[in-house]
Amino acid sequence: MKFIIYILLFTTFCQAQDNVSISVFQDVKFALQGDVARGYKAGTLNILARLKMQGNQDELGYFVVAPEFEYADLQGTYRRYSVNVGYTLNSIKNIEVTPMINYGWIDRGVSTYSGGGSIETMYKLSDNIKIGLLNQLVHRTDLPNRKLGYSFFFGIEININ
């Protein structure tokens, strides 16, 4: 938790914040087909929410800091809290691509630290609304084999300032 506070304070003190948005994504696989092998039906909730703070626009794009929360309705409920840092490339009209790395922890009754990365591709519908896809890799330290977990999400982003 201290890490998230430090990142937020760093962003505020540097006065790099140009825009703030909220994005919400749903895991496509869990929404459409579930995971039959593990007993999860289609429509299983796996939501990822981000508060995205962007820096000032430069020639190619802008720097991003994004605290994130992920919740999955799995056996032994899955919660992941993390902070992402990345850079958004937006030189192609209406398209933004943001590679990010993150660090945080997974809470499934016992907390374990976890890192990961993602690539977010958004399409700008208006100045305030974007839709897009998110590819995510997470070091699943909550599992016995501690493997990398892959997720594919679809979602929406809304500017709040």
C-alpha positions in Angstrom: 0.0 0.0 0.0 2.9 2.4 0.8 4.2 1.8 -2.8 0.9 3.0 -4.3 0.9 6.2 -2.1 4.5 7.0 -3.1 3.7 6.7 -6.8 0.6 8.9 -6.3 2.6 11.5 -4.4 5.4 11.4 -6.9 3.0 12.1 -9.7 1.3 14.9 -7.9 4.6 16.7 -6.9 6.1 16.4 -10.3 3.0 18.2 -11.7 3.1 15.8 -14.7 -0.6 15.0 -14.4 -2.4 16.1 -17.6 -5.5 13.9 -17.5 -7.2 11.4 -15.3 -9.4 8.5 -16.5 -11.0 5.4 -15.2 -11.0 2.2 -17.2 -12.9 -1.0 -16.5 -12.2 -4.3 -18.3 -13.8 -7.8 -18.3 -11.8 -11.0 -19.1 -13.2 -12.1 -22.5 -12.6 -15.8 -21.9 -14.5 -15.9 -18.6 -17.3 -13.7 -20.0 -17.9 -15.8 -23.2 -16.9 -19.4 -22.4 -15.8 -19.6 -18.8 -13.2 -22.3 -17.8 -14.9 -25.6 -18.0 -11.8 -27.5 -16.8 -11.8 -25.6 -13.6 -15.6 -25.5 -13.1 -16.3 -21.8 -14.1 -19.3 -21.1 -16.3 -19.6 -18.5 -19.1 -20.3 -15.1 -17.5 -17.8 -15.6 -14.6 -16.8 -12.2 -13.3 -13.2 -11.1 -13.8 -13.1 -7.3 -13.6 -10.0 -5.1 -13.8 -10.3 -1.4 -12.9 -7.7 1.3 -13.3 -7.3 4.9 -12.3 -5.0 6.2 -15.1 -3.0 9.3 -14.6 -1.3 10.6 -17.7 1.6 12.9 -18.0 1.9 15.8 -20.5 1.8 14.9 -24.2 5.1 14.9 -26.0 6.1 14.1 -29.5 5.1 10.4 -29.4 2.8 10.1 -26.5 2.7 10.4 -22.7 3.9 8.7 -19.5 1.2 6.8 -17.5 0.9 5.8 -13.8 -2.1 3.6 -13.0 -3.2 2.1 -9.7 -5.2 -1.0 -10.5 -7.6 -3.5 -8.8 -8.6 -6.8 -10.3 -11.4 -9.0 -8.9 -12.3 -12.5 -10.1 -15.2 -14.6 -8.8 -13.1 -17.7 -8.5 -13.0 -20.4 -5.8 -11.1 -18.6 -3.0 -11.9 -15.1 -4.4 -9.1 -13.5 -6.4 -8.1 -9.9 -5.6 -5.0 -8.2 -7.0 -3.8 -4.7 -6.2 -1.0 -3.2 -8.2 0.5 -0.1 -9.6 1.3 0.2 -13.3 3.8 2.5 -15.0 4.1 2.8 -18.8 4.1 4.9 -21.9 1.2 5.6 -24.2 2.1 5.8 -27.9 -0.6 7.9 -29.8 0.8 9.1 -33.0 -1.8 7.2 -35.1 -5.1 9.0 -35.2 -7.6 7.6 -32.6 -5.4 4.7 -31.6 -3.4 4.4 -28.4 -1.0 1.6 -27.5 0.3 1.4 -23.9 2.9 -1.1 -22.7 3.0 -1.2 -18.9 4.8 -3.1 -16.1 3.3 -3.5 -12.7 4.0 -4.6 -9.2 1.6 -5.4 -6.4 0.1 -8.2 -4.5 -2.5 -11.0 -4.8 -5.0 -11.6 -2.0 -6.7 -14.9 -1.8 -6.9 -15.2 2.0 -3.1 -15.0 2.1 -1.3 -12.1 0.4 1.6 -12.8 -2.0 3.6 -10.2 -4.0 3.3 -10.3 -7.7 4.6 -8.6 -10.8 3.5 -8.5 -14.4 3.0 -6.6 -17.6 0.4 -5.6 -20.0 -0.2 -4.1 -23.4 -3.4 -2.0 -23.8 -4.7 -1.0 -27.2 -7.5 1.7 -27.1 -9.6 3.2 -29.8 -10.8 6.8 -29.1 -14.5 7.2 -29.8 -14.5 10.8 -28.5 -12.4 13.1 -26.4 -13.7 11.4 -23.3 -14.5 7.8 -24.2 -12.2 5.0 -25.5 -12.8 1.3 -25.9 -10.1 -1.3 -26.1 -8.3 -4.5 -25.5 -5.9 -5.5 -22.8 -3.4 -8.3 -22.9 -2.0 -9.1 -19.4 0.7 -11.4 -18.0 0.8 -11.8 -14.2 3.2 -13.8 -12.1 0.6 -15.9 -10.2 2.3 -16.3 -6.9 -0.9 -17.4 -5.3 -0.8 -20.8 -7.2 1.4 -23.7 -6.1 3.3 -23.8 -9.4 3.8 -20.0 -9.4 3.2 -19.8 -13.2 2.7 -16.8 -15.5 -1.0 -16.3 -16.0 -2.3 -14.8 -19.3 -5.6 -12.8 -19.5 -7.3 -11.0 -22.4 -9.7 -8.2 -21.5 -12.2 -5.9 -23.3 -13.2 -2.6 -21.8 -14.0 1.1 -21.7 -12.1 4.1 -20.5 -13.7 7.4 -19.5 -11.9 10.7 -18.8 -12.9 12.2 -15.5 -11.3 15.7 -15.9 
